[in-house]
Amino acid sequence: MTKPTLLIVEDDEDIGTQMKWALASDYEVVMAEDRAGAVAAFTASGPSVTLLDLGLPPRPNDPEEGLAALASLLTLDPMAKVVIVSGQGDKQNALRAVGSGAYDFLCKPVDMDELRLVLQRCVYVAELEREYHAMQQGRRADAFEDMLGGSPQMQAVFNFIRKVAPTTAPVLILGESGTGKEMVAQALHRWSPQKIGPFIAINCNAIPENLLESELFGHEKGSFTGAHTQRKGHIESAAGGTLFLDEIGELPASVQIKLLRFLQEKRFQRVGGRQEIHSDTRVLAATNVNLQESVASGKFREDLYFRLAVVVLKVPALRERRDDIDLVAKEFLHRYGVQHGKPRLTFAPDALRALNLHHWPGNVREMQNRVQRAVIMADGKRVTANDLELADALNGLPPPTLKEARESAEREIVQDALRRHRGKITAAAVELGISRPTLYELMEKLGIARE
């Protein structure tokens, strides 16, 4: 295992050498004699901990140079662990240093056993803080704008959104029912320059055909029976923002023509109106049908298809990203467990087996509904396959042995800890109450790969 790096800033060569040889077996020791040298060494080596003498040249009898060095190091890294070494009569300045951000202080002559304990504590805390910071920086790398997915397929979706959202190009989102197409559209909106404008979603299959044109483009007073007032449509209301047209494949032919003109010219007329209205609304569309087949059959205009499909995104079905099944299920279990007053619920081994064996024709929406119902129906501390109404998925499979059940439970606990801490072994081991070597052995036994 790589030794942590220790920077010793000490202008007394004898003291510095003594410390170096006393600590070299446990640390990669880097030496510096003044503030400039300390800054250079700190920048080059990135030490886990720095041992800093307050009395540095050119004013070794004045603590100000040491305090200035401390300030320089903390400017480089506010999380730096700096231990101050001061003379017995300099305790007040050592306390000043701690108040300025130093981690601890020791009085000269330094007791080596005490020094070793302080350094060990510093290194341990520094490692935990680094891992926590890394976890926060990459917090939920498997989550993006309320969507979950650590699988390559979903990471590709997240990267697509980041790239395409800043443009004004129309996007056609393809995917089965329940895959989260509207969530993708919302993410595209929130990552776009149009995020300050409205996001309006409309299901083209949920509005009667004779009303859909008016819903989209608005109407003038008296343009048809019941049109008692002038009314803006969704395209006009979404100006400066995003209009999401779900189930675009169900759009009537008459509305397709008008939508095509709007996409081409960014202009339209209300139903019964003659005035040309301009709108900078961005259009996103989604469908769970094969639009190319609809084009071939004449149901959907080819020119409109190409206008909508400037950029196409396929949202994978849940069965196509099985690596995410446990992740998504546990997120829903936590969410609905809290909502329904059962925050400590976990999945029983048979539930996890059933979740991974089920085909998920309804995708994430089906899982969401099944898990919420299971949370409500569960009697004990664990959600079972019966609670999920997935017992049939286990038919024909032998029940797990005691060893398999125990290993499954251990695997779930270890994987959850590693996921929470973004694969950081030290932090996960601390949470689990075991040592790093024990956690490594457990991971190897359970077949959990090191990241």
Secondary structure, DSSP 8 states (H G I E B T S, - for coil): ----EEEEE-S-HHHHHHHHHHHTTTSEEEEESSHHHHHHHHHHH--SEEEEES--TT-TT-THHHHHHHHHHHHH-TT--EEEEE-GGGHHHHHHHHHTT-SEEEESS--HHHHHHHHHHHHHHHHHHHHHHHHHHTTTTTEETTEE--SHHHHHHHHHHHHHTTS---EEEE--TTS-HHHHHHHHHHTSGGGGS-EEEEETTSS-HHHHHHHHHEE-TTSSTT--S-EE-HHHHTTTSEEEEETGGG--HHHHHHHHHHHHHSEE--BT--S-EE---EEEEEESS-HHHHHHTTSS-HHHHHHHTTEEEE---GGG-GGGHHHHHHHHHHHHHHHTT-TT-EE-HHHHHHHHHS--TTHHHHHHHHHHHHHHH--SSEE-TTTTT-GGGGTTS----HHHHHHHHHHHHHHHHHHHTTT-HHHHHHHHTS-HHHHHHHHHHHT----
